Amino acid sequence: MPVVQLSHAGSKNTGKRGVKTTRSVMISLCLLGSMIVLFGVGRVYWDERYYVPEEGFGYGLGLTGGILMLFAYAYAFVKHSSGLRQKGLLLRSLSLHIVFGVVGVYLIVIHSTFHIGSINGGVALVSALLVFVSGVIGRFLYTRIHYGIGNRHLIAMGIEEELSSFESSSAISQRTQEMREKFLQRRFTLSSAMLTYLSFPLTRRKMLRELSRDLDDVARSLMNHYLDTLHRLIYLRIYESFFRIWRYAHMPLLVLLFASGSIHVFAVHVY
C-alpha cells in the first residue's frame, strides 16, 4: 500500500541522512583537530625569519583573512533580508559564510604568528578562535537537526496512517493523537526535552500496556516503530534546544570579533 511505501522510503532516507550526519561530525572534528595541530605546530616551530605580521607575506595573510571574514558577515544581511531569502540565496550564503569564516580564521591565526602580542591583537585573535569553535559547534548542531527532525516527522505520520487501517483503529488513533499532540506538535525547551526523553520509556510501557488488547503482532510492531521514531525525535529536540541557545551565544562573539578586529586594524595603521 502507498503508506507502507512511504514509511519504507522514510527509513531509507534515514539511512542516507545518518551517513550525512556522520560525515558532518567527522568534518567538525577534523576542523577542530586541524586548528589545534596548526596552532601547536606553529607555536613550536614558527620563526620570525619566515615572515612578520606587520609587512609582506604576514601582512597579506592578515589582510586576506580580514576581508574573508567581512564577506562571511554578509550572511547576516541575507538572512535578515526577506527579498534575498525568497530568491534562494540563504543556503548558498550560509555555505559561503562557513567557507569564508573557516578560511579567514586560519589565515588570521597564521598571520598572528601563533602568539598574543598587543592587547588589541590578542583580543582579536582570541575572538577569532572563539568564533571558529562556536561556528564548528553550530554547524554540528544544525546538521543534526536538518537531517533528522523533518524526516522523523514524515515517518511518524506515515506509521499513523498505517495504524489507522487496523480494526481496532479507534483506540489506536486516540492514543496516537495524544502522542502527536504531546510530542510532535509541542515546542520543547532544553529542560523539558531532556526530561521528556528520559521519562519516555515509562510512557512507552504504559501506552503498550493500555493497548495490549487492541494490538496484534503486526500492529504491535508498527507501534514499536512509531514509538522508536518519537523517542528519536525527542532526542533531536534536545539538539534543537541547544541550537537555539547557541544562536544567542554566537552573535555576541561575532560582534566582539568585528569590534576587536576593527580596533586592531585601526591601531596597526595609525600607530
Stockholm file with secondary structure:
# STOCKHOLM 1.0

chainA/1-271         MPVVQLSHAGSKNTGKRGVKTTRSVMISLCLLGSMIVLFGVGRVYWDERYYVPEEGFGYGLGLTGGILMLFAYAYAFVKHSSGLRQKGLLLRSLSLHIVFGVVGVYLIVIHSTFHIGSINGGVALVSALLVFVSGVIGRFLYTRIHYGIGNRHLIAMGIEEELSSFESSSAISQRTQEMREKFLQRRFTLSSAMLTYLSFPLTRRKMLRELSRDLDDVARSLMNHYLDTLHRLIYLRIYESFFRIWRYAHMPLLVLLFASGSIHVFAVHVY
#=GR chainA/1-271 SS CHHHHHHHHHHHHHHHHHHHHHHHHHHHHHHHHHHHHHHHHHHHHCCTTTCCTTSHHHHHHHHHHHHHHHHHTHHHHHHTCHHHHHTTHHHHHHHHHHHHHHHHHHHHHHHTTTSCCSHHHHHHHHHHHHHHHHHHHHHHHHHHHHTTHHHHHHHHHHHHHHHTTSTTHHHHHHHHHHHIIIIISCCCCHHHHHHHHHHHHHHHHHHHHHTTTTCCHHHHHHHHHHHHHHHHHHHHHHHHHHHHHHHHHHHHHHHHHHHHHHHHHHHHHHC
#=GC SS_cons         CHHHHHHHHHHHHHHHHHHHHHHHHHHHHHHHHHHHHHHHHHHHHCCTTTCCTTSHHHHHHHHHHHHHHHHHTHHHHHHTCHHHHHTTHHHHHHHHHHHHHHHHHHHHHHHTTTSCCSHHHHHHHHHHHHHHHHHHHHHHHHHHHHTTHHHHHHHHHHHHHHHTTSTTHHHHHHHHHHHIIIIISCCCCHHHHHHHHHHHHHHHHHHHHHTTTTCCHHHHHHHHHHHHHHHHHHHHHHHHHHHHHHHHHHHHHHHHHHHHHHHHHHHHHHC
//
